[in-house]
Amino acid sequence: MSPAGYWPQLRAAIEAGADSVYFGLKHFTARAKVGFSLEELPEVMRTLHERGVRGYVTFNTLVFEHELAEAKRVLAAIASAGVDAVIIQDVGVLRMVRELAPDLEVHASTQMSITNVEGVRLAQRLGVRRVTLARELSIEEIAKIKAATDCELEIFVHGALCVAYSGQCFSSEAWGGRSANRGKCAQTCRLPYELLVDGAVEPLGDARYLLSPGDLYSLDHVAAMAAAGVSAFKIEGRYKDAEYVALTTRAYRMAVDGESVAGQKPLLEQVYSRGLGAHFLSGTNHQTVVSGRSPRHRGVRLGTVSRVLGESVVVDLKVPCKPGDGVVFDAADWRSPQEREEGGNVYGVSHQGEMSFANGAIDYSRIRPGDWVWRTHDHDLEKQARPYTQGSLVHKQRVDVVVEARVGAPLRAVWTVGAVSVTVASPVALVAAQSRGLTLEAAREQFERLGTTAYELGTLELTVEGVPFVPVSLLNTLRREAVEQLQQRQAERPATVIGEVRLTVTPRAAVDGPPQLHLLVRTPEQLEAAIALAPASITLDYLDLYGLRPSLDRVLATGLTVRVATPRVLKPGEEKMADFMRNLGVPLLVRSAGLVESLQGRANMIGDFSLNAANSLTAAAFLEMGLERITPTHDLNAEQVADLARRVGPELIEAIAYQHLPVFHTEHCVFCRFLSTGTSYIRWPCGISRGGRIRGWRMRVAEIRFLGRRRRRRARIWAGGGRRGFATSGWSLRTRPGRR
């Protein structure tokens, strides 16, 4: 499954062997800078279907209330254009599609943050056929989910990783008003930061990009993923060029087909890479997810600078280099992140590794021995990608033919491509041959002459009765007719029935009385201050479940209402946490769709902001699932929150008035990576063991601070997220309160 930002990438994906292509339109897509117009969509689908490729439209953003009518119009056009499936994040939009176009296949976007079988079941109950799982799952965890559901599962196998769970990153919104849930991610994870521990800057050497993950690469794991039950291997990259799409698609096509992929990794590193690795697919290893050296494409590392001469640089080459290669000198260990890097096209290179460049292209005073040298561009890659990117017809569909030739009956041939079959026949009955009749070799010779068509002959079966005479001209005529009919049939799609959609929600009668104030606390010290204020309720948002019960009992003893915040993410194997929450006997602040499903029928549940309710349809959907109230997503401003309350009923909305705004909710632990040699939750730098108990090692307070030119942003790391004994899967970074 390959990405397409526009026509060049779409054609490259087809020729390189994609089974399906996903792409966006100009609106309602998580990659807002690229996409096709609605007017181009029918031609896009014809192009794909004529080549036997499925087309999926990404409609994977949150939709605001004032956009619902336009969303309905666009979705109707998408369905009418013959799109094979639409990929959706917004639960309200998902329900809209099921009412508007019941026959249109729906896939759940990875931005629905689905990480366990309960999340999959909720999506299925809403009408989803395929779920794109979160990138943070291992192959073993994916296999567990597949074993418990009949839903199609899709996973990302190559390309850029977000440091946060998709759908659970509010950094762009918090710091710049550009919502990642609205297709406008500002990539704040790719910015430089410094780490402060107990108020002092922690020396990190060449690591300044603490939140910038390497790119995903799983070519060597294709067989294991297929065995785990994965239905679709998804390549990231709707912002990438046609060369990237062509070469990555070709590599994974080879792997899926069981061909050798030896030598493919260097090619994929060269075409685009921040450092390739299997990362979470092979199990969490915090030391490898983020290197911290650079957030940009690096390509292949050529070697290290050994000497800097007057007009050249000597490099200890580990990989061959040639004139025309684009290189960059990486001085991350001493140069400021704000400074530009030196680099350019190599003019000449000797066997001893001495590189020269065009006059004025390089400032040699800014290069030092020890700098890393990367090849960021290789003209040879253009040659390898050219067959797929220059309009050549490379990828052909296999067509199987069954022929019946009988004396006294018309010649009949059935041509089949995938699920599409056409039948062609001679206009008159065959007569007996005077000498030699039709043979398998003669039929194959004519039928395999498919030339510049999109087909190639696969199997040919011939049934002959008597000795029929079949002229070559007749075979050629039938071949041309069959090709024309196949092209027409493949381009056809049955008309989609467009139904009625109710875009308004009937609000419930408002409850008299002033608004209530609910307080959320994370420590026993905060709890004591909250009890003194006697609010409508106190919510315990504790990382350590072992410390939850005493605080729970403390609030209950006062007669105040106490609530408990659930995890935002639960993975396979963590079902006991859901059981623990279910049996607490107090109201719950529910933070994941999977828990909404697993807690079905339980009373006193309030949906938190992480459910991403951005419109009245989504709010109503969650309320119908049993939630008592819903908290709007942080993507809404105050006016939109008030409008939502008017539409669904003020007493059904719980708005956040003040908090440390969450920015990243991530499986990757910055503590573990940069303050220890640990690889997972088993070895934690903060001294918390698997059982959740302190080992006598005091907790250190860490913050990261953005190294921007104009202003500095801080985010506190809330350490937590062990697999066992803790109330959250992952780590949350939050801004200081009041920042917008």
N, C-alpha and C positions, 0 to 999 in steps of 0.2 A: 504494500500500500504506500504509494509515493505522493509527495507534496507537489503542488503546482501553484506558484504565485501568479503566473500568467501563461500566455500561449507558448513561449519557448520552453518553459519547464514542463508544461503539459505534454507537448510533443516529445520531449526528451524522455519523459516517463513511459510513454507508450512504446517508443522504439527500444528502450532498454529492457522492456519485459514486465512492466507493472501489471498486476491483475486488477488493481483499482487505483484511482487517483482521487485525492481529496483537495478541495480548493474552496475559497471563500468568494463572496460577492463584495460589493463596495461597502455594505453595511452589515451589522449584526455578526461580525466575525472577530475572532481573537487576534487576527493579524490585519489590523485596520489599514495598513499602508499598501497592501496588495490585494488583488482580486479582480474578478470579471464583473462586467455590468450585467444587469438583469436582462438586457436586450441580447447580450451575447450568449446567454445560457443555453438556448435551444441548439445553437451551432456547436457549443462545447459538448453537449450530450450526444449530438449526432456524430461528432468526431470520435468520441470515446467508444460509442456503441458499435460503430462500423468496424472498429478494430478489436471488438470483443472485450473492452475494458469498462469496468463499472465506474460511475462517477458519484462521489459523495460531497454534498455541500456542507460546509461548516457554518452553522448558525449558533455558534457557541459563545455567546455573550449574554450577560444579564440585560433584560429589556425593561426600560422604564415605562411607567404608566402611560405617558403621552405618546409612546411609540407602539403601543399594542395594535392599533388599527393598521399602521404601516407594516408591522410584522405580519399581520394576517394577510395583507395584500401580497407581500413578498413570498410568503410561504405557499400561497395558492399558485403563484407563478412558478415557483420551484417545483411543486407537484405536477403542474401541467406540462413542464418542460421535459418530463421523463427522467428526473433525477432518481438514482437508485436508492439513496438514503440521505437523510439529513442528520447532522451531528449536533446535539443540543446540550447546553448547560442548564438553562433556566427551566425549573420544574413547571412553572406556569405555561411557558411556551411549549413544553413537551405535551402538556394536556391539550393545549390549543391545536397542535398538529394532529393528535388522535381524533379530535372532533372534526377538524377541517378536512383532513385527507386520511381516512382510516387505513387505506391501502399503502400509504407511503411508509417505507421502512424507517425506523428511528434508531439512532445509536446514541448512547450516553457519552458525552464528552469526558475526557480526563478531568476537566474542571468541575465535575460533580464530586470529586474527591472520594471516589469509591475504592475502598481498600479491603473489604471483606465480603463474605457471601451474603450477609444481611443487606448490605448496600446494593448488591446485584439483584437480590429479590425485590427490593423496593423499586428499583428501576424497571424490572420486568412487570411488576404490578401496574406500573404507569404506562406500559405498552412498549418498552424498549426491547429490541431484538439483540443488540450487541452493546457491550459495555467496554469502554476504554479504561482500563484500570490505571491507578496511580503508578507513577514511575518508580516509587519507592519500594515496590514489592519484589521479593526474590522469586526465582523460578519455582522453588519449593512451595512458597506461599501461594503462588498462582495455581499450582497443581492442586493444592488443598481447596481453593475456591472452585476450580473446575470440577473436582470430584463431588461437590455438593450442589451443583447447579447444571442445568441444561442450556444455559445462556451462552451465546457466542462471546468469547473474550478476545479483546484486542489489546496489544501492548506496544509501547514505543521500543524500538530496537536500535535506533541509531539517531545521533544528532544531539542538539543542545539540551541540557538539563536545566530546569529551574531549581534553585536552591530550596524553595518552599514548595509545599504541596500545591499543585495547580488548583485554583479556586480559593486558596487559603493564604494568598499574598496580598497585603494591603499597603505595601511600601510605596508604590507609585501614587496611590490615592492619598496616603498619609503625608507624603513629603512634597507632592506636586500637583495633586488634584487630577492625576491621570490614572484612571482605573485599569488595572490588568484584567479585571472581569468585564471590561468594556472594550478590550482590544487595544489599549493604549499603554501597555507596559513600558515604563521608562528605564527598565533594566538597572534598577538601583543595586541589584546583587552584583553587577559587574563593575561597581565603583570601588576605589581604594578606601580602606579603613585602617585604623590602628586599634590595638587591643589594650584596654586599661584594666589592670588587676589591682584591686584595693587602692584605686585612685592613681596608680603609677603606670606609665606606658611600659608595656611588655615588649622587650626586644624580639623581633620576629625575622630579622635578616632580610631575605629577598621576598618574603611573603607579606604582601599588602592587600591583596584582593581576597579577603577572608571568606567571602560569601560567593565566590565565582567558581562553580563546579566545572570539571572537565566534561568533555562530550561523551555521550553514550556510544559504545561499540560492542556488538554482540554477535558478530559474524560466526564466531567459534561456538556459539551456544544455540544455533538455530535448531539442531536436532533435538536438544534437550527441551527447548521451548515448544516444539511441535509435540513431543511426547507428553508434555504437561497439559496439552489440550488447547493451546493458543490457536485461535482461528485466523488472526490477521497480524502480520508483522508491519508495524507502522514506522516509516522513516520521517523524522522531523525535518522541517526546512522550507516553509513557504516563503521565507525571505531569501533563500539561497538561489544561486544562478543555475542555469541549465546544465552546466558541466557537473556541478555537485549532484543534481538530480539524476543525471545520466549514469554517472559512475557508481553512486551508492545503490541505485536501483539495479544496475547490472550485477553488482557484487552479491546482493541479497537474492537476486533471481538465481544466480549460480548456486548459492547455498541451499535454497529451497529445493532446487532441482537435483541436489545431491552431487553437484560438481565440486571439484577441488577449488578452494578459495585461497590457496597458497599465494602469497605475494600481494594480496588485495589490501591488507592493512596499511602498508606504506602509501599506496595510492589514495586511500581514503583519508589518511593523515594529511597528505599533500593538498587534496582538493578543499578540505576545510576541517580544521581540528583545533581545539583548545587543549588537546591531550586526550587520547581515546582510552576508554576502559569500560568494562562491564558494569562497574559500580554496584548499584543495589541489586541488579539481577543475580549476581553471584553471592549475595549476602553483604550486609553492611560492613564496610571498612572505612572508618572516618579518615584514616591517613591517606587514602587514595582519591576520595571524592573531590577534594579541593586541594590544589597545589599552592595557590595563593600568589604565584609569580606573575601571572598575566591574565587578563580577561579576554584577550583577543585571539584571532586565528594565528597560529604559529607555524603550522605545517610540519615539516620534517627537520629535526635538529641535525645540522651538518657537522658541528663540532664546537671547539672553543678557541677564542683568539689567543695565540701564543705571543705574537709580536705585532707592534704597530710601527710601520715604516713611514717615510715621508709622504708617499703617494700610493701606498698599498697596505694591505693587512695580511698577515700570515695566520692561517687558521689550521689547527690540528684537526684535519678532516676525518670524520668517521664514516661519512657517506659521500660519494662522488658529487662534484659540483661542476658545472659547465657554463660557458658564456651564455648570457641571456637569462639565467636564473635570477629570480628576485629574492633578495636576502634582507634580513633585519638583524641588527646587533642588539642583543638583549642584555641590558645592564641593570637588571632589577635589584641587584644587591647593593648598588650605591646611588643610582639615579632616582630622583624624585618622580613619583607617578605623573606629575603634571608636565614634566619635560617631554618633548618629542623624542622619538627614537631615531637613530641613524639607520639608513637602509637604502637600497636601490638595486638596479639590475647590474649583474656582474659583467664587466667588459672583457676581462681575461682572467684565467686561473692557471697556475703552473702545477706540475706534478707534486711540488713541495707544499701546495696549499696557499700560495701567494695570490691574493685576489686584488684586482685593480678595477676601478670604476671610471666612468666618464668624468671629465674635468668639472669640478664643482658639485658633483653629486653627493659627496660624502665629506663631512667635517671630521677629519681623522683625529682631531684633538679631543673629540668626545667619545672615542673608543679606547678601551683599556684591555690589557691582557686579562684573561679570565672571563670576559664577556662571552655569553653563549651566542651562537650563530644559527639562525633558522632559515631554511629555504621556504619562503612563503608563496612562491609561484614557480611553476615548472611548465615550460612550453610543451614538453612532451605530453603532458596531460591533455592539452587541447587537442592533440592529434588523436589520442585514445577516445576522447569524448566526441570528436567531430562527427563520426557516423551517426550518432544519436541526436545531434543538435543541429545539423545542417540540412534537415529536410529529407534525408535518405530514408527509404522504407527498409528498415532492418528487421524488426520483429514481425513475424508472420504467424497467422493462426493455422493450426493443423486442421485440415478438412479430410474427413473419412468418407469414402464413396462406396456404395453398394450398387452393382449393375446387374440387371436381368435382361438377357438377350434370348428371345425365342422366335423361331420361324413362325410367321403368321400373326405375331403380336408386336406392338410398338416397343422399341428399345426404352427401358425405364431405368433411371439412375437417381438414387437418393444421396444428396450431399449433406453432410452433417458437420456443424461447427459448434462444439459445446452442446447447449440445449436447443439450438436452432437447426432445423432440417428443412430442406426444400426438395421437391421432386420435379425432374424434367423428363420429358419423353419425346420420342420422335413423332412427327405428324402422321406417319403412315406405318403400317406393319412391315416388319422385316421379311425379306424373301430369302430363299436358300441360296447359298454361295455355290458357284460352279466349281471352285477349287478350295481355297482356304477361308474359313470363317473367322469370326472375332476371337482373338486370344487375349489373355491377361496382359501380356507384354505390349500388345498393340494399344489396348485401352490405356495402360499406364503411360505410354509414351505421349499420348495426346492430352490426357487429363493432368499430367504434372507440368504442362506448359502454362503455368500460372503467371509467369512474367512479373510485371510490376504491381500485381494485385496484392492484397493483404493476406493471401492464403498460400499454403504449401500443402501438397498432397501427403496424407498420412497413409492409412491403410486403404487398400482397394480390393473389394471382393467381387468376383464375377461368377454369375450362374448362367450357363449356356444350355439350351435345349435345341437339338438339331445342329445344323451348320449354317447359322445366319450370316448374311452378307451385311457388313456395316462399313460404309465408306468413311474415310478419314474426315471428310468435310462435315459429316453428321456429328462425329465425336467432338470436333472443334466447336460446332454450333451449340451443342448441349453444354459444353464447358462454359462458354460465354454466358449462356442463359442462366446457368446455375450460379455463377459468380454474381451476376446482376441481382438475382433474387435473394441471394444470401446477404448482400450489402443492404438491400431494401429491408429485409426481415430483421436484421440485426439493429438497424437504426430505428425500427418501430418499437414503440412502447405502448401498452394499453392505456387508454385514457383514465385519468384519476378522477374519482368522484369527489367533488368538492362539497362539503357539508356546511352546516351553519355553526357559527361559533358565538357564544355569548361572552362579550368582553367586559360586562359589568358584573359586579358581585353585590348581592343584596346585603347591606350592613345589618348587623344585629342591633337591637335597641340599646342605646347608650345607658350605662349605669350611672345613676346620680352619685355625686360626691366628688371631692377633689382628687387629683392624681395621687397615686401612692409612690413612696420613695423606697426603693429596694437597694440594699448595700451588698457589694461583693468584697470579700476579704480573702487574703492569701496567707496570712500568718496569725498565730494566736494573739500577738500584740494588737494587730488591726481588729481582731475579733472583740477584744475587750472594749476598745473605743466604740465599736459599732453597737455593742449591747447597751452602752450608756446612752446612745441616741435613740434607742427603741424604734427602729424603722419598721415598715410594713413586713419586711423579711430580711434575713441575712443569708447570703449565698456563700458557701464554703468552696473556694476554688483552690484546693490543696494539691500539690504535686505528690505528696507522700500519703498514700492511703492509710498507712499505719498511724499517722497523726490525725486522721479524720474523726475517728470515733470519739475521742475525748472532747473535741470541739463541738461535735454534734450534740453530745450529752450536755455540754455546758449551755448551749443555746436553748435546748429543750427545757432545761431546768428553769429558765427565765420566763417561759411561757410565750416567747417570741416564735414566729414562724421561721423555720430554717430550711434552706434549700441546698442542694449539692450540685456543683457543676460537673458534667461528664467530660470525658476526653473528646477532643476534636477528631481523633483518628484512632481506630482500633483495627488491628491486623489479625489474620488467622492465628489461632492459638491464644488469643486474649479474650475469649468468650467469658471467662470467669469474671472479668471486670464488669461486663454487662449484667451478669447474674448478681454481682455485688451491689451494683447500682439499683437493680430492680428490687432487691430485698431490703433496702434501707428504710423504706416506709415513710420517706419524706419527699416533697416535691423536687423535681430534677430540672436543671437547666441543660437541655439536650443540645449537643453541638455537632452531631453527625447524622447523616441520612440513614446510615446503617443502624444506629441506635434508635432512631424513630421507628424503623421496621422491627427490630428485636424487642422493643418495649411496647409494641402494639397492645392496646387494651389496658395499659397502666394509666391510672389517673394522675393528675397534677404534674403535667409536663409542660415546660415552657421552651420554645425553640429559640436558640441563641442566634447571634448575627452570622455565625459561620454557615448557617443553612442558606445564606444568600437570597433572602426574600426581598426582591426589588420591585415587585408590583402586586396588585391585588389578586391576580390569578394564582401567583405562587403562594402568597400568604394564605389564601383560601384553601389551596391544595394541602398545605401542611396542617392547617387547622382541622380539615376534614380527616386527617390521619390520626387525630386524637390529641393534638397539642392544645393547651389551654390558652396560650398567648404566643405570639411570634415577635421576635426582635428583628427589625429591618437590618439589611446589610449596611456596612459602613460606606457603601458606594452612594447612598442617598444623602442629600442634604436636609436641612431642617424643614424646608418647605415641602419636600417630597415625603418626608416622614409624616408630617401633619396631613397631607393629602391622602396617604395610605390609611391613616387612622380614620379619616372621614369615610373612606370607601368600605372598609371591612368592619368598622366599629371601634371606637377609641379604647374600649375596655379590652380589646383583643391585641392591642399593640403595647409592647414594652420597649421603650426607646432608651438607648444608652445616652446619658446626659454628660458623663465625665468618666474618663479612665485613661490609663496608659494605652494609647492606641496600638493595637497589634500590627506589626509590619510583616514579619516572616514567621510562618509556622513550618518548621523544617525537621526532617528526619536526621539531617546532618548536624553533628554537635561541634560547634566551634571550640568549646572547652577541650573536648577530647582530641581534636586535631592539633591545636596550637599550644596546649598546655600539658600534653602527655604523649606517650607513645602508644596509648590504648587504641584498639580498633573498633570496639563495640561497647554495649552497655555492661559487659562482664568486667571490663577494666575501666573504671571511671576516674578521672583526675580529681573530682570533687570528693572522693572517698566514700561513695555510696556503693554498698555491695549488692549482690543479686537479691539478697533477702530484704533490701531496702533499709538496712540499719547503718548508722554512722559508725565508722571504724576509728573514731578518735581523731580524724583529720578534719580540721575546721574548714567550713565552706568558704571559698573565696568569692568575692563579689567582682564580676567582670562586666565591662561595658565595651562596646565598639563605638568608635567615633569616626565619622566620615571625614576624609581628608580633602575637602573641597576648598576651592580658592576663596569663595565668598562667605561661606558660613559653615559651621560645623554642626552636624547632627549626631545625636547620641541615641543609642538603643541599648536597653538593659537586656541581657541574656537571662532568661528564666530557665535555669538548668532543670532538667527532668526528662521523662520520656523513656525510662527503662522498660524493657519488655515485661518484667514481672515485678509486682509490688508497687507500681506507680500508676498514677491516675491519668497519665497522658502518654501517647505515642508521639515522640518528637519533642522538639524544643521550640519555644516561642520567643521571638524578639519583639519588644514593645518600645515605642517612643516614649519620651517624657510626656506627661499629660498636657493637653492644651495645644500641642503642636498641630498644625494643619498644613 
